[in-house]
Amino acid sequence: MQFIVSLIFLLVPHTFAGEVPVQLLGEDIAIEEIVSSAASHAKADLKGKGSLMKLSYSTIEPLSVFVMFQETDGSFDTFETLRTVLPAGTMEEATVDLTQSPGWSTGIRRYRLYFFSSAPAGAEFHDVTFEAASIGSIISAALNHLINTQPYSPASYHRLPGYSILSIPLVPIVGLLMVLIVVLLILKKNRNLIIPLIVVIVLISHARFSVDALRYSWKHVGEWMGNGTYATAGALPSIAERLREEEAQRIYLCHSGTTYAVKLLQYHTYPGLISNQDPSHIVVHKSTDWSIDGERLRCGEDQFSVTLMEEYKDGSALYLRNI
């Protein structure tokens, strides 16, 4: 069943709305599991201006919500998306702090909300309002966006996406600041300070990036040394190493989500081939639709007789197919 989404403004008396915790979408949020486990889902498009979104709703089960900040062409940045969970209850009220996303700005924004519930009946929404941002909340949001750690994704293996403050990319802000300082120094006839100040500004901006690069380097080295896993790749590099030792020629990958895992495992196991046809080894990695019963492994509609070779700390497993 689909949600009953009814935005009936001004018909519900307003009471105190408790603020619910929000997270920026990142590698630590298992989107596939949330989507696959949902018995009902829906979406709603909203437009509003304010730092807080207040929701009045009724639901018999906790409700997972993704809040996306839409651009004029309908696109959105995955790592500007907020995720929260609304508690179950009747005529509940909750407040979502939109300023936690670097995509938030002081003007009118368009939002797309996705709702996921484990209850077939879904949820009913009675009222949605926005609370105007104060000067203090705007300053606090800008500072928070500046110190937020860069989101990490498979694309981050080569580059980090860049910083935004109040939905404005940091690079143009730094460039404009640099131009204003140079003009001011020229007007005050302190031209000898122009080059040193430009160098200082560039070094400061690069230092901000270096802080995040160091954070991730420290985190990922510790994770690899301790668990044999690496960020969003999980145990795939370790699994690939074992497959190369086994000289595996055909590998079946049981997983849920994007093609990222397929491409990564294919790269690391070359010249082995990721294939559904007559595989010698079975890899289970972040799958939401599999089971093992003795020697019988099921992945979706496919079934294999297997022997466990190795289990990994991220929940992945490598099996040898019994011929």
N, C-alpha and C positions, 0 to 999 in steps of 0.2 A: 504493500500500500504506500502511496505517496503521502507526503506531509499535507496537513491542512494549514496553510500559511495565510493568516488573516491579519493584516495590519490595520487595526481599527483605532485610529487616533482619537484622543480626547474622550473616549468612552470608558476608559479604565481609570479609576482614581489612582493618583501617584503616591507611592510610599517610598521609604528609604530603599535604595538599590545597592546591594553589596557589590563591591568590586571583585571580579573574578580574576585569577591569575592568567596572564597571557604569555605566550612564547612566540618568538620569531621562528618561522619555519626553517628547519635545519636538518642536518644528517642524523640527529638523535631522535627525530620524530618519524615513526614507522607509518607513513601515509598508506601504504598498501594494506597493512593490517587493519587500520581504521576503516578503510573503504570496504574491504572484503568481509569484515565482520558486521557491517551495518545491515540491519533488516529493512531500513527505510532511509530515504535521503531526499533532499530537495535543495533548491537554490533560490535566492532572492536578490534583486538589484535595488540598491538604495542610493540616495543622494543626500548629503547633509554637510553641515559646517560645524565643527566643534572638536574638542579634544576627547570627549567621552561619549560613547554610544550606550544608551540605556535601553534595555530589552525587558519587556513584560511578556511572560510566556507560561505555558503549562506543559509538562512532559512527565511521563511515568518512569522514564529512564534517563540517566545523564546524557547530555547532548553534546557531541563534538562539533565545534564550529570553526570554519576557516574563513577569515576576513581578508579579502583581496582588495588592493587599492588599484582601481582601473584607470587607465589612461584614456584620452579622448577617442582613440581608435579601438578601445575595448581590450587592449593588451594589458598585461600585468607582470610584475617582477616577482618570481617565486619567493625570493629571499626578503621581500617586503611584506609577505603574507603573515598574518597573525593567526595563531591557533589557541583556542580556549575550550574549556569544558563547562557547560552550564549544569548546575545541580538539578536533580529531579525535584518536582514539586508542582503544586497548583497555584496559579496566579503569583508565580515567583518574579522577582525583579533582580536584574544583574547589570552591572556596569562594566563595559570593556574600555580599557585605556588605549585609545588609538595612537597616542603619541609614542608608544613603545616601538612602532615601526618607523624606519627612516623614510618610508613613503608618505607619512602623514605631513600635511601642510596646513597653514592657517586658513586657506580658502575653502570653497565648496569642493568636496571630493565625491567621486562616484565609487561605490563599494559593491562588490559581489560577495554574498555570504553563502557558503555551502554548509548544510546541516547533515549530520550522520547520527543515527540512533539505532540501538540494538532492539528497540521495540517496534513491531510492525505498524503500530498506530502513529508513530512519529511524535510530533509536537504541534502545539498551536501557539501562534504569536498574536498577542493582543495589541501591543503598542511598541513603537520604536521612536526614541527621541535623541537629540544631540545636545550636549551641554557645551556652551561657548568656552573657548580657551581664554584664560587670564594671561596677563603679561608674564607672571611668574611661571605658569605652566609652559608657555612658549619658550622662555629662556631655559627652563629645565629640560625640555624636550631637545632643544638644539645641543645642549651640553651632553645629554645622554646619547644622541646620535653620533657625536664626535668621538666618544670613548667606547662605543659599542664595538665588540670584536667583529671583524669581517666574517660573513657567512662562508662556510666551506662546502664545496661540492666537487664532483669529478672535474669540472672545468677549472677548479682552483689548483689542480696539479700544475697548471701552466701560468695562471694569473688569478689574482683576487679581483672581484668585480668593481671595487672602488667605493668610496664613502659618499653618503648623501646626508645633508643636514636640512631638515624641513623640506624634504623632497627635492632639494637642489644639490647637484653633484658638487663635491668639495673642490675639485680642480678649478672650475670657473670662479669659485669664491676666492681661492688663493690667488688666481691670476688677476682678478679685479683688485684685490687688496694690494698686490704688488704694483699694479699700475697707479693706484691712488697714492701709494707711498712715494713712488718715483716722481710723480707730478708735484707732490708736496715738497720734496727735497729740491727739485728744480726751482720752484717758486721761492724757496728759502735760500737758494744759492749754496746748497750743501751737496754739490754733485759728487764730491769725493766719498760720500757715504752710500751712493746708489749701489755700486757693485757689492760691497760687503753685506748690505741689507738684503739684496736679492739672494746672495749665497746663503745667508742665515735662514730666510723664508723657505728656500728650496730644501735645505737640510732638515728643517723642522718638519716639513710635510713628508719627506722621505723617512724621517725617524718614526712618524706615526705609523706608516706602513710597516716599518721594520719591527715595531713592537708586536704586531699581529703575526708577522712571519716567524718571529722568535717563539711566540706562544704556540703556534701550530707545530713548529719543528720540535719543540720540547714535548708536546703532547703526543705527537705521532711516533717519535723515537721511543718514548716510554711505553706506548701501546704495543709497538712492534716487538720490543725487547721482552715485554711482560706477557703478552697474549698471542703474539704471532699474527696480529691483525693490523690493518692499516686503514683508518678512516672509513669512508663509504665502501671501500673495496673489501673490508672485513678480512676473512681468511682466504680469499681467492688467490692471492700471490703464494701463500703456503700450500694451498691445494694444488696449484699449477706446478709447483716445484716437485711435489710428490708424483704427479702425473707424468712429468718428464722423466723422473727416475724409473717409473714403470714403463716408459716408452709407449704410453697410451696413444692409440691411433684414432679412435672414435670415442667421444665423450658426450654423455647425455647430461644436460644441465636442467635441474628442476628448480625453478625460482619464480617469484612473482615480481612484477614491476616493469621497469624500462629495459631496453636492450643493453644497458650499460654493463651488466654482469656478463652477458654473452660476449660482448666485444672485448672486455678485459680478460676473461678466461681464454678466449681464442688467441689473443695477443701473447699471453704468457705460456700457453701450451703448444705454440707452433713448433713443429709441423703437424701436431695433432689437430683433429677436426671436431668442432662442436656439431653434433649431428644426432637426429632422432633415429637414424637407420643403423641397426645392428651395433649399438655401442658396447665397448668392453668395460667401461667404467661409468658410474652414475654419481653426479655431484648434486647434493641438496644444499641450496643456499638461499636463505630468506624467502622461503616458499610458504604460502598460506594455504596451499591445497595439496598436501601430501600426507602419507601415513606409512608406518612400517609395522608389519605383523609377522614376527619370526623372520623368515627369509623373503617374505613377499613385500616388496616396496611398491606403493602406488603414488603416482604423480599425475593429478588430473585423471584422465581416462587411460593413461599408460600404466602398465604393470610390468615388474621385472622380478626375477629371482636373484637375490644379491647376498653378498657377504660383506659385513662391515670391515673397512680397512682402517679408518681413523675418524675420530670426532674432533671438532675444533671449538674453541672457547666462545665463538660468536654464534654457536648453534648449528653451524654447517657440518656436513658429514660427507665422507667419500666412501663409496661402495664399489666392490668388484662384482660385475655381473656374472652369475653362474650360467655357464653354457651347458 
